[in-house]
Amino acid sequence: MSKVSKFYVGQSAEETITVTEKLIYETADFSGDYNPIHTSKDYAEKTRFKGRIAHSLVCEALTSKLIGMKLPGAGAVFITMSFVCTKPVFIGDEITATATIKAIDEERDILDMQVQCRNQRDEVVVECETRVLYLGPEEDYIKDEEYIN
């Protein structure tokens, strides 16, 4: 039996975060990207955005969390990802990512998925198309208790 047989086209899940100043600096520390559009209020206020914007990595990480932890969940591995930023994300924005299964390849255990990230004004800020290999749920494998907790 295919590992993806329990999923269906149109199935969806969502995850929400609030973008904070702390998150911006944690992302800068993690990525090494201290571009002043993210980190300097004085610089960013003089740009077309009129303020600091979040790294695209914030929405990419939210997408990774959604797919890796919810749909399809543990055992998901990205094969491809097309990621388009359509609007800036600002400090204070509440971003909701919604992942939807668009196609299922049961022979290869692959899901084609669409992810949209929207802000609290219901504006699309990111469009993502991704192909995901699904290895199966956690319980199919021996757990490394130190790692999984």
DSSP file (Angstrom, degrees, kcal/mol; ACC not computed):
  #  RESIDUE AA STRUCTURE BP1 BP2  ACC     N-H-->O    O-->H-N    N-H-->O    O-->H-N    TCO  KAPPA ALPHA  PHI   PSI    X-CA   Y-CA   Z-CA
    1    1 A M              0   0    0      0, 0.0     2,-0.0     0, 0.0     0, 0.0   0.000 360.0 360.0 360.0 138.9    0.0    0.0    0.0
    2    2 A S    >   -     0   0    0      1,-0.1     3,-0.9     2,-0.1     4,-0.2  -0.344 360.0-134.3 -66.3 144.1    1.2    3.5   -0.9
    3    3 A K  T 3  S+     0   0    0      1,-0.2     3,-0.4   103,-0.2    -1,-0.1   0.737 106.6  50.8 -70.3 -21.8    2.3    5.7    2.0
    4    4 A V  T >  S+     0   0    0    102,-0.2     3,-1.8     1,-0.2    -1,-0.2   0.381  78.2  99.7 -96.6   4.4    0.3    8.6    0.4
    5    5 A S  T <  S+     0   0    0     -3,-0.9    -1,-0.2     1,-0.3    -2,-0.1   0.727  74.4  63.3 -65.5 -20.0   -2.9    6.7    0.0
    6    6 A K  T 3  S+     0   0    0     -3,-0.4    -1,-0.3    -4,-0.2     2,-0.2   0.589  94.1  77.0 -80.1  -8.4   -4.3    8.3    3.2
    7    7 A F    <   -     0   0    0     -3,-1.8     2,-0.3     4,-0.0    97,-0.0  -0.554  65.2-157.8 -96.7 164.5   -4.2   11.7    1.7
    8    8 A Y    >   -     0   0    0     -2,-0.2     3,-2.1    95,-0.0    93,-0.3  -0.991  29.7 -93.8-142.9 150.9   -6.6   13.2   -0.9
    9    9 A V  T 3  S+     0   0    0     -2,-0.3    93,-0.2     1,-0.3     3,-0.1  -0.415 114.0  28.2 -61.6 132.2   -6.5   16.0   -3.5
   10   10 A G  T 3  S+     0   0    0     91,-2.8    -1,-0.3     1,-0.4    92,-0.1   0.209  84.7 138.2  97.1 -13.0   -7.9   19.2   -1.9
   11   11 A Q    <   +     0   0    0     -3,-2.1    90,-2.5    90,-0.1    -1,-0.4  -0.402  31.6 179.9 -63.5 140.0   -6.8   18.2    1.6
   12   12 A S  E     -A  100   0A   0     88,-0.2     2,-0.3    -3,-0.1    88,-0.2  -0.942  21.6-175.4-143.5 163.6   -5.3   21.2    3.4
   13   13 A A  E     -A   99   0A   0     86,-1.8    86,-2.6    -2,-0.3     2,-0.3  -0.961  12.5-151.7-150.3 160.8   -3.8   22.4    6.7
   14   14 A E  E     -A   98   0A   0     -2,-0.3     2,-0.3    84,-0.2    84,-0.2  -0.953   8.9-168.5-140.6 161.5   -2.6   25.8    8.0
   15   15 A E  E     -A   97   0A   0     82,-2.0    82,-3.0    -2,-0.3     2,-0.4  -0.988  11.9-157.0-146.6 140.1   -0.2   27.3   10.5
   16   16 A T  E     +A   96   0A   0     -2,-0.3     2,-0.3    80,-0.2    80,-0.2  -0.955  12.3 173.3-126.4 140.9    0.0   30.9   11.7
   17   17 A I  E     -A   95   0A   0     78,-2.4    78,-2.7    -2,-0.4     2,-0.5  -0.940  26.5-131.0-134.5 160.8    2.8   33.0   13.2
   18   18 A T  E     -A   94   0A   0     -2,-0.3     2,-0.6    76,-0.2    76,-0.2  -0.968  26.0-128.5-110.1 130.0    3.2   36.6   14.2
   19   19 A V        -     0   0    0     74,-3.0    73,-3.4    -2,-0.5     2,-0.3  -0.672  35.5-179.7 -80.8 121.0    6.3   38.3   12.9
   20   20 A T     >  -     0   0    0     -2,-0.6     4,-2.0    71,-0.2     5,-0.1  -0.748  43.2-112.5-116.9 163.9    8.2   40.0   15.7
   21   21 A E  H  > S+     0   0    0     -2,-0.3     4,-2.2     1,-0.2     5,-0.2   0.904 120.4  55.4 -60.0 -40.6   11.3   42.0   16.0
   22   22 A K  H  > S+     0   0    0      1,-0.2     4,-2.5     2,-0.2    -1,-0.2   0.912 105.9  51.0 -58.4 -43.4   12.9   39.1   17.9
   23   23 A L  H  > S+     0   0    0      2,-0.2     4,-2.5     1,-0.2    -1,-0.2   0.889 107.3  53.9 -62.6 -39.4   12.0   36.8   15.0
   24   24 A I  H  X S+     0   0    0     -4,-2.0     4,-2.3     1,-0.2    -1,-0.2   0.935 112.5  42.9 -60.0 -46.6   13.7   39.2   12.5
   25   25 A Y  H  X S+     0   0    0     -4,-2.2     4,-2.6     2,-0.2    -2,-0.2   0.855 112.4  52.8 -71.5 -34.0   16.9   39.2   14.5
   26   26 A E  H  X S+     0   0    0     -4,-2.5     4,-2.5    -5,-0.2    -1,-0.2   0.899 111.0  48.1 -64.7 -38.9   16.8   35.4   15.1
   27   27 A T  H  X S+     0   0    0     -4,-2.5     4,-2.9     2,-0.2     6,-0.4   0.906 111.8  49.4 -66.8 -41.8   16.4   35.0   11.3
   28   28 A A  H  X S+     0   0    0     -4,-2.3     4,-2.6     2,-0.2     5,-0.3   0.924 112.7  47.7 -61.8 -44.2   19.3   37.4   10.7
   29   29 A D  H  < S+     0   0    0     -4,-2.6    -2,-0.2     2,-0.2    -1,-0.2   0.922 116.0  44.2 -62.7 -44.1   21.5   35.5   13.2
   30   30 A F  H  < S+     0   0    0     -4,-2.5    -2,-0.2     1,-0.2    -1,-0.2   0.927 124.5  32.4 -66.4 -46.1   20.6   32.1   11.8
   31   31 A S  H  < S-     0   0    0     -4,-2.9    -2,-0.2    -5,-0.2    -1,-0.2   0.722  96.8-128.5 -87.1 -22.5   21.0   33.1    8.1
   32   32 A G     <  +     0   0    0     -4,-2.6     2,-1.0    -5,-0.3    -3,-0.2   0.531  64.9 135.8  81.9   5.8   23.8   35.6    8.4
   33   33 A D        +     0   0    0     -6,-0.4    -1,-0.2    -5,-0.3    -2,-0.1  -0.760  17.8 161.6 -93.9  97.0   21.6   38.1    6.4
   34   34 A Y        +     0   0    0     -2,-1.0     5,-0.2    -3,-0.1    -1,-0.1  -0.025  14.6 161.5-103.2  28.0   21.9   41.4    8.2
   35   35 A N    >>  -     0   0    0      1,-0.2     3,-2.2     3,-0.1     4,-1.5  -0.231  47.2-125.9 -47.6 132.0   20.6   43.4    5.2
   36   36 A P  H 3> S+     0   0    0      0, 0.0     4,-2.2     0, 0.0     8,-0.5   0.686 105.6  73.6 -63.6 -16.6   19.5   46.8    6.6
   37   37 A I  H 34 S+     0   0    0      1,-0.2    16,-2.1     2,-0.2    -2,-0.1   0.774 111.5  30.8 -64.1 -22.4   16.0   46.4    4.9
   38   38 A H  H <4 S+     0   0    0     -3,-2.2    -1,-0.2    14,-0.2    -3,-0.1   0.755 133.1  28.8 -98.8 -33.0   15.5   43.8    7.7
   39   39 A T  H  < S+     0   0    0     -4,-1.5     2,-0.6    -5,-0.2    -2,-0.2   0.587 102.9  70.6-113.9 -13.4   17.6   45.2   10.6
   40   40 A S     X  -     0   0    0     -4,-2.2     4,-2.8    -5,-0.2     5,-0.2  -0.909  48.3-170.8-117.3 111.1   17.8   49.0   10.3
   41   41 A K  H  > S+     0   0    0     -2,-0.6     4,-2.3     1,-0.2    -1,-0.2   0.923  91.1  51.7 -59.9 -45.4   14.8   51.1   11.0
   42   42 A D  H  > S+     0   0    0      1,-0.2     4,-0.6     2,-0.2    -1,-0.2   0.925 114.7  41.7 -59.9 -46.6   16.5   54.3    9.7
   43   43 A Y  H >4 S+     0   0    0      1,-0.2     3,-1.5     2,-0.2     4,-0.3   0.962 115.2  49.3 -63.7 -52.1   17.5   52.7    6.4
   44   44 A A  H >< S+     0   0    0     -4,-2.8     3,-1.5    -8,-0.5     7,-0.9   0.820 102.2  61.5 -62.8 -33.7   14.2   50.8    5.8
   45   45 A E  H 3< S+     0   0    0     -4,-2.3    -1,-0.3     5,-0.3    -2,-0.2   0.732 101.4  54.9 -65.5 -20.5   12.0   53.9    6.5
   46   46 A K  T << S+     0   0    0     -3,-1.5    -1,-0.3    -4,-0.6    -2,-0.2   0.449  96.7  84.4 -91.0  -1.5   13.7   55.6    3.5
   47   47 A T  S X  S-     0   0    0     -3,-1.5     3,-1.3    -4,-0.3    -3,-0.0  -0.388  99.3 -95.3 -94.4 175.0   12.8   52.8    1.1
   48   48 A R  T 3  S+     0   0    0      1,-0.3    -1,-0.1    -2,-0.1    -3,-0.1   0.715 124.1  59.9 -60.3 -21.1    9.7   52.1   -0.9
   49   49 A F  T 3  S-     0   0    0     -5,-0.2    -1,-0.3     2,-0.1    -4,-0.1   0.677  93.8-145.2 -83.7 -17.7    8.5   49.8    1.9
   50   50 A K  S <  S+     0   0    0     -3,-1.3    -5,-0.3    -6,-0.5     2,-0.3   0.706  72.3  29.8  61.4  21.8    8.6   52.6    4.5
   51   51 A G  S    S-     0   0    0     -7,-0.9    -2,-0.1    -8,-0.1     2,-0.1  -0.930 101.2 -58.8 171.8 168.3    9.8   50.2    7.2
   52   52 A R        -     0   0    0     -2,-0.3    39,-0.7   -14,-0.1     2,-0.3  -0.360  47.6-156.0 -66.6 142.7   11.7   47.0    7.9
   53   53 A I  B     -E   90   0B   0    -16,-2.1    37,-0.2    37,-0.2     2,-0.1  -0.864  19.6-105.1-118.4 155.7   10.5   43.8    6.2
   54   54 A A        -     0   0    0     35,-3.4    35,-0.3    -2,-0.3     2,-0.1  -0.402  38.8-100.8 -74.5 152.2   10.9   40.2    7.1
   55   55 A H    >>  -     0   0    0      1,-0.1     3,-1.6    -2,-0.1     4,-0.6  -0.420  28.3-121.8 -62.4 146.3   13.4   37.9    5.4
   56   56 A S  H >> S+     0   0    0      1,-0.3     4,-2.0     2,-0.2     3,-0.6   0.797 110.1  75.2 -60.8 -25.3   11.7   35.6    2.9
   57   57 A L  H 3> S+     0   0    0      1,-0.2     4,-2.9     2,-0.2    -1,-0.3   0.769  82.7  66.4 -57.8 -26.8   13.1   32.8    5.0
   58   58 A V  H <> S+     0   0    0     -3,-1.6     4,-1.9     2,-0.2    -1,-0.2   0.944 107.4  38.0 -61.4 -47.5   10.4   33.5    7.6
   59   59 A C  H <X S+     0   0    0     -3,-0.6     4,-2.3    -4,-0.6    -2,-0.2   0.835 115.0  55.0 -73.7 -31.8    7.7   32.4    5.2
   60   60 A E  H  X S+     0   0    0     -4,-2.0     4,-2.4     2,-0.2    -2,-0.2   0.918 109.9  46.6 -64.5 -41.8    9.9   29.6    3.9
   61   61 A A  H  X S+     0   0    0     -4,-2.9     4,-2.6     2,-0.2    -2,-0.2   0.886 110.7  52.2 -67.2 -38.5   10.4   28.3    7.4
   62   62 A L  H  X S+     0   0    0     -4,-1.9     4,-2.4    -5,-0.2    -1,-0.2   0.908 110.4  49.1 -62.2 -41.4    6.7   28.6    8.1
   63   63 A T  H  X S+     0   0    0     -4,-2.3     4,-2.5     2,-0.2     5,-0.3   0.914 110.8  50.1 -62.3 -44.2    6.1   26.5    5.0
   64   64 A S  H  X S+     0   0    0     -4,-2.4     4,-2.9     1,-0.2     5,-0.2   0.911 111.4  48.4 -61.8 -43.3    8.6   23.9    6.1
   65   65 A K  H  X S+     0   0    0     -4,-2.6     4,-2.2     2,-0.2     5,-0.4   0.928 111.6  50.0 -62.1 -45.2    7.0   23.7    9.5
   66   66 A L  H  X>S+     0   0    0     -4,-2.4     5,-2.3     1,-0.2     4,-1.8   0.925 118.7  36.5 -60.5 -47.5    3.5   23.3    8.0
   67   67 A I  H  <5S+     0   0    0     -4,-2.5     6,-2.5     3,-0.2    -2,-0.2   0.882 121.0  46.0 -75.5 -38.7    4.6   20.5    5.6
   68   68 A G  H  <5S+     0   0    0     -4,-2.9     8,-0.3    -5,-0.3    -2,-0.2   0.734 127.1  25.6 -77.2 -22.4    7.0   18.8    7.9
   69   69 A M  H  <5S+     0   0    0     -4,-2.2     5,-0.3    -5,-0.2    -3,-0.2   0.643 134.5  16.8-116.2 -20.1    4.8   18.8   11.0
   70   70 A K  T  <5S+     0   0    0     -4,-1.8    -3,-0.2    -5,-0.4    -4,-0.1   0.763 110.5  49.8-120.5 -58.8    1.2   18.9    9.7
   71   71 A L  S   <S-     0   0    0     -5,-2.3    -1,-0.2     1,-0.2    -2,-0.1  -0.907 141.1 -13.3-140.1 108.1    0.5   18.0    6.1
   72   72 A P  S    S-     0   0    0      0, 0.0     2,-0.2     0, 0.0    -1,-0.2  -0.989 107.0-170.3 -80.6 -15.5    1.8   15.5    5.2
   73   73 A G    >   +     0   0    0     -6,-2.5     3,-1.5    -7,-0.1    -4,-0.2  -0.627  45.2  17.9 104.2-161.4    3.8   15.7    8.5
   74   74 A A  T 3  S+     0   0    0     -5,-0.3    62,-0.2     1,-0.3     3,-0.1  -0.197 121.3  38.0 -51.5 132.3    6.8   13.7    9.8
   75   75 A G  T 3  S+     0   0    0      1,-0.4    60,-3.2    -7,-0.1     2,-0.3   0.391  82.5 135.2 102.1  -0.5    8.5   11.9    6.9
   76   76 A A  E <   -B  134   0A   0     -3,-1.5     2,-0.4    -8,-0.3    -1,-0.4  -0.662  30.5-175.3 -83.4 134.9    8.0   14.8    4.4
   77   77 A V  E     -B  133   0A   0     56,-2.5    56,-2.9    -2,-0.3     2,-0.2  -0.992  24.0-126.0-131.7 123.8   11.0   15.6    2.3
   78   78 A F  E     +B  132   0A   0     -2,-0.4    54,-0.2    54,-0.2     3,-0.1  -0.490  28.2 173.3 -68.3 133.1   11.0   18.6   -0.2
   79   79 A I  E    S-     0   0A   0     52,-3.1     2,-0.3     1,-0.5    53,-0.2   0.772  71.5  -1.1-100.7 -50.7   12.0   17.6   -3.7
   80   80 A T  E     -B  131   0A   0     51,-1.3    51,-1.8     2,-0.0    -1,-0.5  -0.964  60.8-172.1-137.5 156.6   11.3   21.0   -5.4
   81   81 A M  E     -B  130   0A   0     -2,-0.3     2,-0.5    49,-0.2    49,-0.2  -0.923   8.0-166.9-151.7 125.3   10.0   24.3   -4.2
   82   82 A S  E     -B  129   0A   0     47,-3.1    47,-2.0    -2,-0.3     2,-0.5  -0.968  18.0-173.2-110.1 122.9    9.1   27.4   -6.2
   83   83 A F  E     -B  128   0A   0     -2,-0.5     2,-0.5    45,-0.2    45,-0.2  -0.964   7.9-178.1-128.3 116.9    8.7   30.4   -3.9
   84   84 A V  E     -B  127   0A   0     43,-2.9    43,-2.5    -2,-0.5     2,-0.6  -0.966  17.3-148.8-121.2 122.9    7.4   33.8   -5.0
   85   85 A C  E     +B  126   0A   0     -2,-0.5    41,-0.3    41,-0.2    40,-0.1  -0.805  20.0 173.8 -88.1 118.1    7.1   36.8   -2.7
   86   86 A T        +     0   0    0     39,-1.9    40,-0.2    -2,-0.6    -1,-0.2   0.695  65.4  12.0-100.5 -23.2    4.2   38.9   -3.9
   87   87 A K  S    S-     0   0    0     38,-1.2    -1,-0.3    36,-0.1     2,-0.1  -0.981  86.2 -95.5-148.9 154.2    4.0   41.5   -1.0
   88   88 A P        -     0   0    0      0, 0.0     2,-0.5     0, 0.0    38,-0.0  -0.369  28.7-138.1 -70.9 152.8    6.3   42.5    1.8
   89   89 A V        -     0   0    0    -35,-0.3   -35,-3.4    -2,-0.1     2,-0.2  -0.960  23.8-160.8-110.9 127.4    5.9   41.0    5.3
   90   90 A F  B >   -E   53   0B   0     -2,-0.5     3,-2.2   -37,-0.2   -71,-0.3  -0.675  30.8 -85.7-108.8 159.6    6.3   43.6    8.1
   91   91 A I  T 3  S+     0   0    0    -39,-0.7   -71,-0.2     1,-0.3     3,-0.1  -0.438 118.8  30.5 -58.5 132.6    7.0   43.3   11.8
   92   92 A G  T 3  S+     0   0    0    -73,-3.4    -1,-0.3     1,-0.4   -72,-0.1   0.158  88.3 132.0  98.1 -16.7    3.6   42.8   13.5
   93   93 A D    <   -     0   0    0     -3,-2.2   -74,-3.0   -75,-0.1     2,-0.6  -0.409  52.2-140.5 -67.6 142.9    2.1   41.0   10.6
   94   94 A E  E     -A   18   0A   0    -76,-0.2     2,-0.5    -3,-0.1   -76,-0.2  -0.939  21.9-161.4-102.3 118.6    0.2   37.8   11.4
   95   95 A I  E     -A   17   0A   0    -78,-2.7   -78,-2.4    -2,-0.6     2,-0.5  -0.889   9.1-167.8-109.8 126.7    1.0   35.3    8.6
   96   96 A T  E     -AC  16 118A   0     22,-2.8    22,-2.4    -2,-0.5     2,-0.5  -0.961   6.4-159.1-113.6 121.3   -1.1   32.2    7.9
   97   97 A A  E     -AC  15 117A   0    -82,-3.0   -82,-2.0    -2,-0.5     2,-0.5  -0.849   5.8-166.9 -97.3 132.2    0.3   29.6    5.6
   98   98 A T  E     -AC  14 116A   0     18,-2.8    18,-2.1    -2,-0.5     2,-0.4  -0.982   1.8-162.8-121.7 121.3   -2.2   27.2    4.0
   99   99 A A  E     -AC  13 115A   0    -86,-2.6   -86,-1.8    -2,-0.5     2,-0.4  -0.869   8.2-174.5-103.9 135.1   -0.9   24.1    2.3
  100  100 A T  E     -AC  12 114A   0     14,-2.9    14,-2.6    -2,-0.4     2,-0.4  -0.996  25.8-124.6-131.7 133.4   -3.2   22.2   -0.2
  101  101 A I  E     + C   0 113A   0    -90,-2.5   -91,-2.8    -2,-0.4    12,-0.3  -0.646  29.2 174.4 -76.4 126.0   -2.6   18.9   -1.9
  102  102 A K  E     +     0   0A   0     10,-3.4     2,-0.3    -2,-0.4    11,-0.2   0.721  64.1   4.6-103.5 -30.5   -3.0   19.4   -5.7
  103  103 A A  E     - C   0 112A   0      9,-1.6     9,-2.7   -95,-0.1     2,-0.4  -0.990  59.1-149.6-156.2 152.0   -1.9   16.0   -7.0
  104  104 A I  E     - C   0 111A   0     -2,-0.3     2,-0.7     7,-0.2     7,-0.2  -0.992   2.9-165.1-130.2 128.2   -0.9   12.6   -5.6
  105  105 A D  E  >> - C   0 110A   0      5,-3.1     5,-2.0    -2,-0.4     4,-1.0  -0.885   9.7-178.6-109.5  96.3    1.5   10.1   -7.2
  106  106 A E  T  45S+     0   0    0     -2,-0.7  -103,-0.2     1,-0.2  -102,-0.2   0.785  77.0  60.4 -69.9 -27.4    0.8    6.8   -5.3
  107  107 A E  T  45S+     0   0    0      1,-0.2    -1,-0.2  -105,-0.1    -2,-0.0   0.873 119.9  25.9 -67.0 -35.8    3.5    4.8   -7.1
  108  108 A R  T  45S-     0   0    0     -3,-0.4    -1,-0.2     2,-0.1    -2,-0.2   0.381 104.5-120.4-109.5   2.6    6.3    7.1   -6.0
  109  109 A D  T  <5 +     0   0    0     -4,-1.0    25,-2.9     1,-0.2     2,-0.4   0.919  62.7 147.3  57.2  47.3    4.7    8.5   -2.7
  110  110 A I  E   < -CD 105 133A   0     -5,-2.0    -5,-3.1    23,-0.2     2,-0.4  -0.932  34.1-161.6-119.0 137.8    4.9   12.0   -4.0
  111  111 A L  E     -CD 104 132A   0     21,-2.8    21,-3.0    -2,-0.4     2,-0.5  -0.968   9.1-150.3-115.8 130.4    2.5   14.9   -3.3
  112  112 A D  E     -CD 103 131A   0     -9,-2.7   -10,-3.4    -2,-0.4    -9,-1.6  -0.899  30.4-178.1 -95.5 127.3    2.3   18.1   -5.4
  113  113 A M  E     -CD 101 130A   0     17,-3.3    17,-2.8    -2,-0.5     2,-0.4  -0.910  26.0-148.2-131.7 152.4    1.2   20.9   -3.1
  114  114 A Q  E     -CD 100 129A   0    -14,-2.6   -14,-2.9    -2,-0.3     2,-0.4  -0.959  15.2-167.4-115.1 138.0    0.4   24.6   -3.2
  115  115 A V  E     -CD  99 128A   0     13,-3.0    13,-2.4    -2,-0.4     2,-0.4  -0.994   3.1-172.4-125.7 131.9    1.1   26.8   -0.3
  116  116 A Q  E     -CD  98 127A   0    -18,-2.1   -18,-2.8    -2,-0.4     2,-0.5  -0.984   8.7-157.1-119.4 134.8   -0.2   30.4    0.1
  117  117 A C  E     -CD  97 126A   0      9,-2.3     8,-3.1    -2,-0.4     9,-1.5  -0.953  16.8-176.3-108.2 129.3    0.9   32.7    2.9
  118  118 A R  E     -CD  96 124A   0    -22,-2.4   -22,-2.8    -2,-0.5     6,-0.2  -0.931  16.7-134.8-125.0 147.6   -1.6   35.5    3.7
  119  119 A N    >   -     0   0    0      4,-2.1     3,-2.2    -2,-0.3   -24,-0.2  -0.294  42.9 -86.3 -89.6-177.9   -1.3   38.4    6.1
  120  120 A Q  T 3  S+     0   0    0      1,-0.3   -25,-0.1   -26,-0.2    -1,-0.1   0.630 129.2  59.2 -66.7 -13.4   -4.0   39.6    8.6
  121  121 A R  T 3  S-     0   0    0      2,-0.1    -1,-0.3   -27,-0.1     3,-0.1   0.296 118.7-112.6 -93.9   8.4   -5.5   41.7    5.8
  122  122 A D    <   +     0   0    0     -3,-2.2     2,-0.4     1,-0.3    -2,-0.1   0.725  68.9 147.0  65.6  25.1   -6.0   38.5    3.7
  123  123 A E        -     0   0    0      1,-0.0    -4,-2.1     2,-0.0     2,-0.5  -0.763  54.2-118.9 -89.2 135.3   -3.4   39.7    1.2
  124  124 A V  E     + D   0 118A   0     -2,-0.4    -6,-0.3    -6,-0.2     3,-0.1  -0.626  37.4 170.2 -72.6 122.4   -1.3   36.9   -0.4
  125  125 A V  E     +     0   0A   0     -8,-3.1   -39,-1.9    -2,-0.5   -38,-1.2   0.634  65.3  25.3-106.7 -21.6    2.3   37.6    0.5
  126  126 A V  E     -BD  85 117A   0     -9,-1.5    -9,-2.3   -41,-0.3     2,-0.4  -0.994  56.8-165.1-145.6 137.7    3.8   34.3   -0.8
  127  127 A E  E     -BD  84 116A   0    -43,-2.5   -43,-2.9    -2,-0.3     2,-0.4  -0.987  19.1-179.4-116.9 132.0    2.8   31.8   -3.4
  128  128 A C  E     -BD  83 115A   0    -13,-2.4   -13,-3.0    -2,-0.4     2,-0.4  -0.997  17.9-169.3-137.4 133.9    4.6   28.4   -3.3
  129  129 A E  E     +BD  82 114A   0    -47,-2.0   -47,-3.1    -2,-0.4     2,-0.3  -0.984  23.0 174.2-115.7 132.9    4.5   25.3   -5.4
  130  130 A T  E     -BD  81 113A   0    -17,-2.8   -17,-3.3    -2,-0.4     2,-0.5  -0.990  29.5-146.6-142.9 149.1    6.2   22.3   -4.0
  131  131 A R  E     -BD  80 112A   0    -51,-1.8   -52,-3.1    -2,-0.3   -51,-1.3  -0.970  25.5-166.5-112.8 129.0    6.8   18.6   -4.7
  132  132 A V  E     -BD  78 111A   0    -21,-3.0   -21,-2.8    -2,-0.5     2,-0.5  -0.962  16.9-147.2-125.2 128.7    7.1   16.5   -1.5
  133  133 A L  E     -BD  77 110A   0    -56,-2.9   -56,-2.5    -2,-0.4     2,-0.6  -0.808  19.2-150.5 -86.2 131.0    8.3   12.9   -1.1
  134  134 A Y  E     -B   76   0A   0    -25,-2.9   -58,-0.2    -2,-0.5  -131,-0.2  -0.918  16.7-177.0-110.2 114.9    6.5   11.3    1.8
  135  135 A L        -     0   0    0    -60,-3.2    -1,-0.1    -2,-0.6   -59,-0.1   0.586  51.7 -99.6 -84.4 -12.0    8.5    8.6    3.6
  136  136 A G        -     0   0    0    -61,-0.2    -1,-0.3   -62,-0.2  -132,-0.0  -0.371  52.3 -44.1 112.0 166.7    5.7    7.7    6.0
  137  137 A P    >   -     0   0    0      0, 0.0     3,-2.0     0, 0.0     4,-0.2  -0.194  55.0-106.4 -70.0 160.3    4.7    8.5    9.5
  138  138 A E  G >  S+     0   0    0      1,-0.3     3,-2.4     2,-0.2   -63,-0.1   0.844 115.2  65.1 -50.4 -41.9    7.1    8.5   12.4
  139  139 A E  G 3  S+     0   0    0      1,-0.3    -1,-0.3     3,-0.0     4,-0.1   0.652  88.8  69.2 -66.5 -12.0    5.8    5.3   13.9
  140  140 A D  G <  S+     0   0    0     -3,-2.0     2,-0.3     2,-0.1    -1,-0.3   0.596 102.3  52.1 -75.6  -9.6    7.0    3.4   10.8
  141  141 A Y  S <  S-     0   0    0     -3,-2.4     2,-0.3    -4,-0.2    -5,-0.0  -0.837  95.2 -95.5-127.6 160.0   10.6    4.0   11.9
  142  142 A I        -     0   0    0     -2,-0.3     2,-0.3     1,-0.1    -2,-0.1  -0.591  46.8-126.2 -72.8 133.0   12.7    3.5   15.0
  143  143 A K        -     0   0    0     -2,-0.3     2,-1.0    -4,-0.1     3,-0.1  -0.596   4.0-143.1 -84.7 141.0   12.8    6.7   17.1
  144  144 A D    >>  -     0   0    0     -2,-0.3     4,-2.7     1,-0.2     3,-1.1  -0.868  18.5-162.6 -96.1  96.6   15.9    8.3   18.2
  145  145 A E  H 3> S+     0   0    0     -2,-1.0     4,-1.7     1,-0.3    -1,-0.2   0.800  84.4  56.0 -57.3 -33.7   14.7    9.5   21.6
  146  146 A E  H 34 S+     0   0    0      1,-0.2    -1,-0.3     2,-0.2    -2,-0.0   0.867 116.7  36.3 -66.7 -33.8   17.5   12.0   22.1
  147  147 A Y  H <4 S+     0   0    0     -3,-1.1    -2,-0.2     1,-0.1    -1,-0.2   0.915 123.9  37.4 -85.2 -46.5   16.6   13.7   18.8
  148  148 A I  H  <        0   0    0     -4,-2.7    -3,-0.2     1,-0.1    -2,-0.2   0.834 360.0 360.0 -78.7 -33.6   12.8   13.4   18.7
  149  149 A N     <        0   0    0     -4,-1.7    -4,-0.1    -5,-0.4    -3,-0.1   0.452 360.0 360.0  75.0 360.0   12.2   14.0   22.4
